[in-house]
Amino acid sequence: MVVDGSSSGIYLVDPVTGNQTPISTAVNAQTIINGLPVNLLQQAASLTIEPGTGKLLASTRQYGIIRVDPKDGSQEVLLKGGVGWGPYPTLSSGDPFIYPAGIIIDPLDSSILVTDTGIRINACSDPNNVFSCNSDPGKIIRITKAPGSAAGVYSGNAVVAKGVLLSDPFDIAVDGNNGAASNIYVTDMNAKLGAADPGLGGIIYLDATNNFNQSVFFSSYTQNPNATPPTSGTGCPMGITMVPPLTVNGTSYPTRVFATVWYSQSNGYGCAPTAVLSLTPNVLLPTSAGSDFQTIFSGSPLVFPFGMDTDLIGRVIIADEGSGYGCSGTIFRLDLTKPIQTTVGSWDGIIDHLNPFGLSPIVGSGCTPPNQTFLKNPSDAAVVKVVVAVETAITPLSVTINAPSTSPEGTAITLTSTVSPSGTYTYNWTVTKNGNSFASGPAESLSFTPDDNGTYDVKLSVTASGATGSDQKNIPVTNVAPAITGVSGPANTLPPGASALVVASFTDPGSQDTHTCMFKWGDGQDTTVAAP
């Protein structure tokens, strides 16, 4: 599952084909607020899956925490927050919920943990620099569950931590190690984690056994004290995830914390060259700093890597708001058991060997392969690790028949179609006249020739991967007058009373028309006969 704040939607991405299926978008899930229809997923930043229900939980800086039912894409507000409500909504503590960012489930009690960066994005001296915005102390918020409560039922909210080391906390991860609640790791792109730290941020550890006391797990400044952001260093980490133990080339690695760093000149987020970093927690002394710092990957094709998750075999799924392949955004898969291969570095020329691998849009097919054009700037991914019996919502296709407003009988009519979004479709045309089938076809266009005047009803249905769409047009067909092509009779004069055979020939494009011929003899008498 992928959330994309730029396209205001949640999408299901096939891990094999890369195909994107809309789950909840402005098309199928509008909500009425203050009398106006809105899409609650505007500026969505992070995504997780609600245990027991299979519903999707998204944090959005516009409206707060939004719950989405994947069966129909419907959206509901679980906890108000963000800038979309006018004054910032307040939590049970009385604190404002300003900028919802990361979201995750605490596996020990199924409560929801959310970060609030505290950044007031509607109060910035420079709209292109997030560091110029007014900012409250960052917070960690828990949407609480009562013991024994049903899946998806919550009892309130509470502030787990506020300020101290937290400045602008973004993404969040948990380890599940404590018996009552999970220890927490959060990235903070602006924290000052030491006396000399100018505010390069890092990763902060919150100890569940000690009232979520905060300690420094990783300091960007300590790691690179001579860095010159944004051209060097590891400052302002954004995304974070826990990578389970695995063995690579005979070397066993314990659980590690992965984080992403990058820099965007257009909005001021981040302050370091693009990279994926890793550190190893000290399980014997978890409040100590992480060890074994490694740069797992740096540079292209990653551009703005943000949210991450791991799949069932430990591969890291990365939502990148940019793409080194020239696309607007890409979902990458990083296999830690295989060598790094990129198109700008060492590569054997086999697309399947690229690592990180561009999963969607799938690498090697350009930026707009069929059924992979919905994502604009994906910000987070959540891997479905259990079977959830749901029916994903399907966005209807927009179908338009292009046809003449009217046409004469006997002249071919060509019908074309316009379908969006672009893709590979199955077409079914039907044309009826007076309720009877007249023509049909399975292609993008259809041509038929009306054999009579009247109204022809045209219908087109289009299907693709469960999505459907249709259109209908009525085409009035006008009558065309017959044209006399010749008259023949006796070559010589006949005596009075003799029989004469006179033959008239004519054409008519309306093959179903009936005709009457009238002969005027010039003596005041006419003869009318039905044409055979």
C-alpha positions in Angstrom: 0.0 0.0 0.0 1.3 3.4 -1.0 0.2 6.9 0.1 0.7 9.9 -2.1 -0.1 13.3 -0.7 0.4 15.0 -4.1 -2.3 13.0 -5.8 -4.3 12.8 -2.5 -4.7 9.1 -2.6 -3.8 5.6 -1.4 -2.9 3.0 -4.0 -2.3 -0.8 -4.0 1.0 -1.6 -5.8 1.4 -5.1 -7.2 4.9 -6.3 -6.1 5.4 -8.3 -9.3 4.0 -6.1 -12.1 4.2 -2.7 -10.4 0.6 -2.0 -11.4 -1.2 0.6 -9.3 -4.8 0.2 -8.2 -6.5 3.3 -6.6 -7.9 2.5 -3.2 -9.1 5.9 -2.0 -8.9 9.1 -4.1 -10.9 12.2 -4.8 -12.9 10.2 -7.4 -14.4 7.7 -5.0 -14.1 9.1 -1.5 -15.1 12.7 -1.0 -16.2 13.9 2.5 -18.4 16.9 3.2 -16.8 19.5 5.6 -18.5 22.8 6.2 -20.8 22.1 3.3 -18.0 21.5 0.8 -16.7 18.2 -0.6 -13.1 17.5 0.3 -10.6 14.6 0.0 -9.2 14.0 3.5 -6.0 12.5 2.1 -4.7 15.9 0.9 -1.0 16.2 1.9 -0.9 12.7 3.3 2.6 11.8 4.6 2.6 8.4 6.2 0.7 5.1 6.2 0.1 2.0 8.3 -2.4 -0.8 8.4 -4.9 -1.2 11.3 -4.6 -4.6 12.9 -7.8 -6.7 13.0 -9.7 -4.7 10.4 -7.3 -4.3 7.5 -8.2 -0.6 7.3 -5.6 1.9 6.3 -4.5 4.7 8.6 -2.9 7.8 7.0 -1.4 10.8 8.7 -2.1 14.0 6.8 -0.9 17.5 7.5 -4.2 18.9 6.2 -6.8 17.0 8.3 -5.0 14.7 10.8 -5.3 11.0 11.1 -7.6 9.5 8.5 -9.0 5.9 8.4 -9.8 4.4 5.0 -11.8 1.3 4.3 -10.2 -0.5 1.3 -13.5 -2.2 0.4 -15.0 1.1 -0.9 -12.3 3.7 -0.3 -14.5 5.6 2.2 -12.6 8.0 4.5 -13.3 9.0 8.1 -11.5 11.3 10.5 -10.0 9.3 13.4 -8.2 12.3 15.1 -8.4 15.9 13.9 -5.1 17.7 13.2 -3.4 19.9 10.7 -4.1 23.1 8.9 -7.4 22.2 7.2 -9.7 23.0 10.1 -8.9 26.6 10.6 -7.5 26.9 14.1 -5.4 23.8 15.0 -7.5 21.1 16.6 -6.5 20.3 20.2 -5.6 17.0 21.8 -7.0 15.8 25.2 -3.9 17.3 26.8 -4.9 20.7 25.4 -1.9 20.8 23.1 -2.5 21.7 19.4 -2.1 18.9 16.8 -0.1 20.9 14.3 1.7 18.8 11.7 0.9 15.1 11.6 3.8 13.2 10.1 4.8 9.6 10.8 2.4 6.9 11.9 2.8 3.3 13.1 1.0 0.7 15.2 2.4 -0.4 18.6 2.3 -4.2 18.2 1.9 -4.8 21.9 -1.5 -3.2 22.3 -2.5 -2.2 18.8 -2.6 1.5 19.7 -1.5 4.1 17.2 1.6 6.2 17.5 1.9 9.5 15.6 4.5 12.2 15.4 3.7 15.9 15.3 6.6 17.9 13.9 5.1 21.1 15.4 6.0 23.0 12.2 3.4 25.7 11.4 3.5 25.6 7.7 1.0 28.4 7.5 3.4 30.7 9.3 6.7 30.7 7.3 8.8 33.8 6.3 9.9 31.9 3.2 7.2 29.5 1.7 10.0 27.5 0.0 11.9 26.9 3.2 10.4 24.8 6.0 13.1 25.9 8.3 11.7 29.5 8.1 8.4 28.4 9.6 7.3 29.0 13.2 7.5 25.7 15.1 6.3 24.4 18.4 8.1 21.6 20.3 7.6 18.3 18.6 5.4 15.6 20.1 4.7 11.9 20.0 1.0 11.1 20.4 -0.7 7.8 21.1 -4.3 7.1 20.1 -5.1 4.8 23.0 -6.9 1.5 23.2 -8.6 0.2 26.3 -7.6 -3.4 27.3 -9.8 -6.0 25.6 -11.4 -3.5 23.3 -12.4 -4.6 19.8 -10.2 -4.1 16.7 -10.4 -0.5 15.5 -11.9 0.8 18.7 -10.0 3.5 20.6 -10.5 5.1 23.9 -8.8 8.5 23.5 -5.4 10.2 22.9 -2.4 11.1 25.0 0.9 12.9 24.5 3.7 10.3 25.0 6.6 12.9 24.8 7.0 16.6 24.0 10.0 18.7 23.4 13.2 17.9 25.4 15.3 16.4 22.5 12.3 16.4 20.1 12.3 19.4 17.8 10.7 18.4 14.4 10.1 14.7 14.7 9.1 13.1 11.4 9.0 9.4 10.9 8.6 6.8 13.6 9.5 3.1 14.3 9.0 0.7 17.2 10.8 -2.4 18.4 8.1 -4.2 20.4 10.6 -5.2 23.0 8.9 -4.0 26.2 6.1 -6.0 27.8 3.8 -3.0 28.2 4.6 -0.7 25.3 7.2 -0.6 22.5 10.3 1.5 22.6 10.2 4.2 20.0 12.7 5.5 17.4 12.0 8.8 15.7 13.8 10.8 13.0 14.2 14.5 13.7 15.5 16.7 11.0 16.2 19.7 13.2 17.0 18.4 16.7 20.1 19.7 18.5 21.6 16.5 19.9 24.7 17.9 21.6 26.1 21.2 22.8 27.9 22.0 19.6 25.2 20.6 17.3 23.8 23.5 15.1 20.6 21.5 14.6 21.5 18.8 12.1 19.0 16.3 13.6 19.3 12.6 14.0 17.4 9.7 15.5 16.0 9.9 19.1 15.2 6.8 21.2 12.3 6.9 23.7 12.6 4.2 26.5 9.2 2.7 27.2 10.6 1.2 30.5 11.4 4.7 31.8 8.4 6.9 31.0 9.7 7.3 27.4 12.8 9.1 28.5 14.7 10.4 25.5 18.2 9.7 24.5 20.4 10.1 21.4 20.4 7.1 19.2 22.1 8.8 16.3 23.5 12.3 15.9 24.1 13.6 12.4 26.5 16.2 13.8 28.5 13.7 15.9 28.8 11.4 12.9 29.9 14.2 10.6 31.1 17.2 12.6 32.8 18.8 9.6 30.0 18.3 7.2 28.8 21.2 5.0 25.1 20.7 4.5 23.5 20.1 2.1 26.4 19.1 0.0 27.9 16.6 2.5 27.0 14.8 5.7 24.1 12.8 7.0 21.9 15.5 8.4 18.2 15.9 8.8 17.1 12.2 8.5 13.5 11.7 7.4 12.2 8.2 6.9 12.8 5.3 9.3 12.1 1.6 9.6 13.3 -1.5 11.5 15.0 -4.1 9.3 14.7 -7.7 10.7 17.8 -9.9 11.1 19.2 -11.5 8.0 22.4 -13.1 6.6 24.4 -11.7 3.7 27.3 -13.6 2.2 27.7 -15.6 5.4 27.5 -12.6 7.7 24.6 -12.4 10.1 23.1 -9.0 10.9 20.9 -8.3 13.9 17.8 -6.1 13.8 18.9 -2.7 12.4 17.4 0.8 12.1 17.4 2.2 8.6 16.9 5.9 7.9 16.8 8.1 4.7 18.4 11.5 4.2 18.0 13.9 1.3 17.7 17.6 0.4 15.0 19.5 -1.5 16.0 23.0 -2.7 12.3 23.7 -3.6 10.9 23.3 -0.1 13.8 23.3 2.3 13.2 19.8 3.6 16.3 17.7 4.4 19.9 18.9 4.5 22.1 16.0 3.1 23.0 14.2 -0.1 20.5 11.4 -0.8 21.3 8.1 1.1 19.9 5.2 3.1 21.7 4.7 6.4 21.8 1.9 9.0 22.7 1.6 12.6 22.5 -1.3 15.1 20.8 -0.9 18.4 22.6 -2.2 21.6 20.1 -4.7 23.0 22.0 -4.9 26.3 22.0 -1.1 26.7 19.2 0.2 24.4 19.5 3.8 25.6 23.0 4.0 24.2 23.8 5.3 20.8 23.5 3.0 17.8 26.6 1.3 16.5 28.0 0.0 13.2 26.9 3.0 11.2 26.8 2.2 7.5 25.8 4.0 4.3 23.8 1.2 2.7 23.1 3.2 -0.5 23.6 6.7 -1.8 22.8 8.7 -4.9 20.7 7.9 -8.0 18.2 6.4 -8.7 17.0 7.6 -5.3 16.2 11.3 -5.1 13.8 12.1 -2.3 13.5 8.8 -0.4 11.1 9.1 2.5 8.9 6.4 4.0 10.1 2.7 4.2 8.9 -0.7 5.1 10.2 -4.2 4.8 8.5 -7.0 2.8 8.1 -10.6 4.0 11.7 -11.6 3.1 13.4 -8.5 4.5 13.8 -6.4 1.4 13.4 -2.7 2.0 10.5 -1.0 0.2 11.2 2.8 -0.3 8.7 5.4 -1.3 10.7 8.1 -3.3 9.0 11.4 -4.0 11.4 11.7 -7.0 13.2 9.3 -9.3 16.6 9.1 -10.9 14.8 7.6 -13.9 13.1 10.9 -14.7 9.7 10.0 -13.3 7.8 12.2 -10.9 8.0 9.5 -8.1 8.9 5.8 -7.8 8.6 2.9 -5.4 12.0 1.2 -5.1 12.9 -2.2 -3.7 16.3 -2.6 -2.1 17.5 -6.2 -1.7 20.2 -6.3 1.1 21.3 -9.8 0.1 22.3 -8.7 -3.5 25.0 -6.4 -4.8 24.2 -2.8 -5.6 23.7 -2.2 -9.3 22.5 1.0 -10.9 22.4 2.5 -14.4 24.8 5.2 -13.3 27.3 2.8 -11.7 28.3 -0.8 -11.9 25.6 -2.7 -13.9 25.6 -5.9 -15.9 22.9 -4.7 -18.2 20.2 -7.0 -16.9 17.2 -5.0 -15.7 16.2 -7.5 -13.1 19.6 -7.1 -11.5 19.2 -3.4 -10.8 19.4 -2.9 -7.0 17.6 -0.7 -5.9 15.0 -1.9 -8.3 12.4 0.5 -9.7 9.2 -1.4 -8.9 6.5 1.1 -9.9 6.6 2.6 -12.5 8.5 -0.6 -13.3 12.1 0.2 -14.5 12.6 -0.3 -18.2 9.1 0.7 -19.2 9.4 4.5 -19.1 7.4 6.6 -16.7 3.9 5.9 -17.9 3.5 2.1 -18.5 -0.2 1.0 -18.5 -1.8 1.0 -15.1 1.2 2.7 -13.5 0.5 6.4 -13.8 -1.4 7.2 -10.6 1.5 8.0 -8.3 3.0 11.5 -8.4 5.1 11.9 -5.3 4.7 8.8 -3.1 5.7 9.5 0.5 5.3 6.2 2.3 4.7 2.5 1.8 3.1 -0.2 4.1 3.6 -3.8 3.1 0.6 -6.1 3.7 2.2 -8.9 5.7 -1.0 -10.8 6.5 -4.0 -11.9 4.4 -6.8 -9.4 4.7 -10.1 -10.4 3.0 -11.2 -7.2 1.4 -12.4 -5.9 -1.9 -10.3 -3.0 -3.0 -12.2 0.0 -4.4 -12.0 0.4 -8.1 -12.0 3.8 -9.7 -14.5 4.0 -12.5 -13.1 4.6 -16.0 -14.1 7.8 -17.8 -15.5 6.9 -21.2 -16.6 9.2 -24.0 -18.0 8.2 -27.4 -17.0 10.6 -30.2 -19.8 10.5 -32.8 -21.5 12.9 -35.3 -24.5 14.7 -34.1 -26.4 13.5 -37.2 -25.7 11.6 -40.4 -27.5 10.7 -43.7 -28.6 7.2 -44.3 -26.3 5.1 -46.5 -23.2 6.9 -45.3 -20.7 5.1 -43.1 -20.5 6.4 -39.5 -17.2 6.1 -37.7 -17.3 6.0 -33.9 -14.1 6.6 -31.8 -13.7 6.6 -28.0 -11.7 8.5 -25.4 -10.9 6.6 -22.1 -9.0 7.8 -19.1 -6.8 7.0 -17.4 -4.7 5.7 -20.2 -4.2 1.9 -20.3 -5.0 -1.3 -22.0 -8.8 -2.0 -22.2 -11.4 -4.4 -23.4 -14.1 -2.7 -25.6 -17.7 -3.7 -26.3 -19.6 -1.6 -28.8 -23.3 -2.2 -29.6 -25.6 -0.3 -32.1 -29.4 -0.9 -32.1 -32.2 0.3 -34.3 -35.8 0.1 -33.1 -34.6 -2.2 -30.3 -32.9 -4.6 -32.6 -29.2 -5.3 -32.8 -27.6 -3.6 -35.9 -23.8 -3.6 -35.3 -21.2 -4.4 -32.7 -17.4 -4.5 -32.3 -14.6 -5.2 -29.8 -12.0 -2.5 -30.9 -11.3 1.1 -29.8 -13.4 2.4 -32.7 -16.4 1.1 -34.8 -17.8 1.9 -38.2 -21.3 1.0 -39.5 -23.5 2.1 -42.3 -27.2 2.9 -41.4 -29.5 1.4 -44.0 -32.5 3.6 -43.1 -33.4 6.8 -41.5 -34.3 6.8 -37.8 -32.5 6.9 -34.5 -29.5 4.6 -33.9 -28.6 3.9 -30.2 -24.9 3.5 -29.6 -23.4 2.0 -26.4 -19.8 1.4 -25.4 -18.6 -0.4 -22.3 -14.9 -0.5 -21.4 -13.3 -2.8 -18.8 -9.8 -3.2 -17.4 -8.6 -5.0 -14.2 -12.1 -4.8 -12.7 -12.6 -1.2 -13.5 -15.5 -0.3 -15.8 -16.9 2.6 -17.6 -19.5 3.3 -20.3 -21.1 5.9 -22.5 -24.2 6.1 -24.7 -25.1 8.2 -27.7 -28.3 8.6 -29.9 -27.5 9.4 -33.5 -30.4 10.7 -35.7 -30.1 9.5 -39.3 -31.8 11.5 -41.9 -33.6 10.2 -45.0 -32.0 10.8 -48.4 -34.2 11.3 -51.5 -33.9 8.7 -54.3 -32.3 9.7 -57.5 -33.7 8.7 -61.0 -31.0 7.3 -63.1 -33.0 6.6 -66.3 -36.3 6.0 -68.0 -36.9 3.7 -71.0 -40.0 2.9 -73.1 -41.0 1.9 -76.7 -38.7 3.2 -79.4 -41.5 3.7 -82.0 -44.9 5.3 -82.0 -47.7 3.0 -80.9 -51.3 3.0 -82.2 -54.1 4.0 -79.7 -55.0 1.3 -77.3 -51.7 -0.5 -77.6 -49.8 -1.6 -74.5 -46.6 0.2 -73.7 -43.9 -0.9 -71.2 -42.2 2.1 -69.5 -39.4 1.3 -67.0 -37.8 3.9 -64.6 -34.5 3.2 -62.7 -33.4 4.9 -59.6 -31.1 4.6 -56.6 -31.6 5.2 -52.9 -28.9 4.9 -50.2 -31.6 3.8 -47.8 -31.9 0.1 -48.6 -34.8 -0.4 -46.3 -36.9 2.5 -47.8 -40.1 1.7 -49.8 -40.8 3.6 -53.0 -43.7 4.7 -55.2 -43.3 5.7 -58.8 -45.6 8.3 -60.4 -45.8 8.6 -64.2 -47.2 11.8 -65.6 -48.3 11.2 -69.3 -48.9 14.8 -70.2 -52.6 14.4 -70.9 -53.8 15.1 -67.4 -53.6 11.5 -66.4 -51.1 10.0 -63.9 -50.2 6.5 -63.1 -48.9 5.5 -59.6 -47.2 2.1 -59.0 -45.3 0.6 -56.1 -41.7 0.0 -56.9 -40.7 -3.6 -56.7 
